[in-house]
Amino acid sequence: MSAAAMDFTGRTVVITGGSGGIGRACAEAFAAAGARLVLFARQADALAAAAAGLPGEAQVVAGDVTSAPDCARLRQAAGGVDVLVCAAGLFVPAPFENLDDDVLAALLDVNVKGTAVVIRELLPALADGAAIVTMTSSAYRKPLPQATAYAAAKGAVSALTRSLAAELLPRGIRVNAVCPGPIDTERMASPMVVPADMKAGIAGGVPMGRLGDPADVARAVVYLASAPFVTGTELAVDGGTVSL
């Protein structure tokens, strides 16, 4: 793809979960491509820190992807939207037999409801021909211990993505997903979230022999946002985890 096709100068890109991890990496990639950014996440201080490290224009809106009023504020702040990246997500490892109801609810709320609500609330602001990129996970395609509820949530996001791609065709809005494998985000690096032995086991299960970098996912997101003849697809960025 030509460099011109990857140029987002003059276009508005909204990124949920933009304060860290994959979302922040996406912000860096789109900023480098000249986009006007609107970053959305719950923690205002983390958002401000993320925006401060970016070149160009970056607006921040603090809020919760599961809250329709918060997402409506995001729509008002963004104005017209050319690209929506749904990078907000939650992973909490837990054996299914010990899965707490609150953890189950949080996994479904953030990953499924959060993706659906922010897309629904921003649809009026999305330009005809805009692009939406969601996040699924290799965990729903290749079983991962202690990730059953997370896998179920990400499988739902995959179904949502394909259905929306069909529903939004009349407006020329393309809807695609990136399907990351194990990515070395801040949460993955925290032994309080992912114990060291579990992290080593996850990395050992990747055919390429390492965890992915958030920038690996960001490059795929930028591609899907700029690919005019791609919709309803899911691009794996997983070091061969699912296919090999």
GIBELVEN-V189519 format. One line per field, one symbol per residue. ss: DSSP state (A for helix, B for strand, O for the rest). phi: phi as a letter, one per 30 degrees, with the letter a starting at -180 (. if undefined). Layout:
# GIBELVEN-V189519
ss: ???
phi: ???
This chain:
# GIBELVEN-V189519
ss: OOOAAAOOOOOBBBBBOOOOAAAAAAAAAAAAOOOBBBBBBOOAAAAAAAAAOOOOOBBBBBOOOOOAAAAAAAAAAAOOBBBBBBOOOOOOOOOAAAOOAAAAAAAAAAAAAAAAAAAAAAAAABBBBBBBBBBOOAAAOOOOOOOAAAAAAAAAAAAAAAAAAAAOAAAOOBBBBBBBOOBOOAAAAOOOOOOAAAAAAAAAOOOOOOOBOAAAAAAAAAAAAAOOOOOOOBBBBOOOOOOO
phi: .ddddcdceiccccbdiddahddddddddddddjddcbcbadcddddddddddcdidbcbbdlcddcdddddddedddidbcbccccdabbbdaeddcddeddedddddddceddddddedcedcddeidbcbcbcadddcbebeibddddddddddddeddddeddceecidcbbbccdddcdddddddddcbeeddddddddddediaddcedddeddddeddccdcbaicbcdbbiieddc
